[in-house]
């Protein structure tokens, strides 16, 4: 009689192989489903990132340029920089919607978007404070549905993701902090570039005379000189063609821009020389600002840090709005020569407050290095102007540069 010895391991191996053969298709199907789910999630994330970026770009464009077509173009160019399922995201014009965004529950709830007619916003017959982007990859448009990586697994071979993103411009409370030191009475014009000296025989002797290259420049110099003498001996206001007059023009341009934005900006004014003063609490009556700056007389030293400390409290006062963005704009044409130091003041301000600080220097005598550091600490920008036109452009840019946030 023959006896066959069968090991238990061989028996188990023989049983597992048929079981594995039965389960293998199910395992492969589960792996395919998992890969497709991961791919779908990745694509949705890509679509969200692309639509968020497009919404923010459109919001910034609407804010800075106050132009619907510029906002649409920025949304489309920004979307195209982002790939969704391996293809750049495209947007049609009608996928960019303009409207109003308001907070529910008395300003404490979520933002609610109300669409407006695009042509009405374009023609300035209606206003918009928000931009909604509707991004899609479906059978309707924009390159069609996204094909799954592993087709034939389950009942679907593709999927159709969509995403809406809303960028909202927020209101601002702005503190203007302006240098009214004595150097602001200096002329913005380098007169020496417009005249020369010539020797003239008077009949008895030679004498040196000034010859102007343009009679209008001679008249402008005489006006400035007469005004400077009046200011020097205690007159009111500032000389013509002075730095303060240039600032007056720039501030007028600043509030002109604010007048035409769809948000409501409140503006306060603090000025500084040897010491600082709060000249105007937050207001939306811009004519008061125009009159105040026009009637201010420069004179004294330069206390930039004191000006910052004097202007900041207006943004935290009862006149300020709790959900408005807080912005400080500092202009100076000189070097701080009074305590405290503006850099240390900026550090203290940012340690306790959510404030953006922009700085503007005017003339070669200004301390651009320190003012650039103050702006860097405050998360803002530093600008420098050498002329009245440049100063006006800077103030207009700051006025147009409204903060935007993603609210969906």
ABEGO torsion letter per residue (X at the ends): XBBBBBBAAAAAAAAAAAAAAAAAAAAAAAAAAAAAAAAAAAAAAAAAAAAAAAAAAAAAAAAAAGBAAAAAAAAAAAAAABBBGGBBBBBBAAABBBBBBBBBGGGABBBBBBBBBAAAAAAGABBBABBBBBBBBBAABGGEBBBBABBGBEABABBBBBBBBBBBBBBBBBBBBBBABAAAABBABBAAAABBBBBBBAGABBBBBBBBABAAAAAAAAAAAAAAAAAAAGBBEBBBGBAAAAAAAAAAAAAAAAAABABBBBBBBBBBBABBBBABBBBABAAAAAAAAAABBBEEBBBAAAAAAAAAAAAABAABBAABBBBBBBBBABBBABOBBAAAAAAAAAAABBBBBBBBBBEAABBAAAAAAAAAAAGBBBBBBABAAAAAAAAAAAAABBBBBBAX
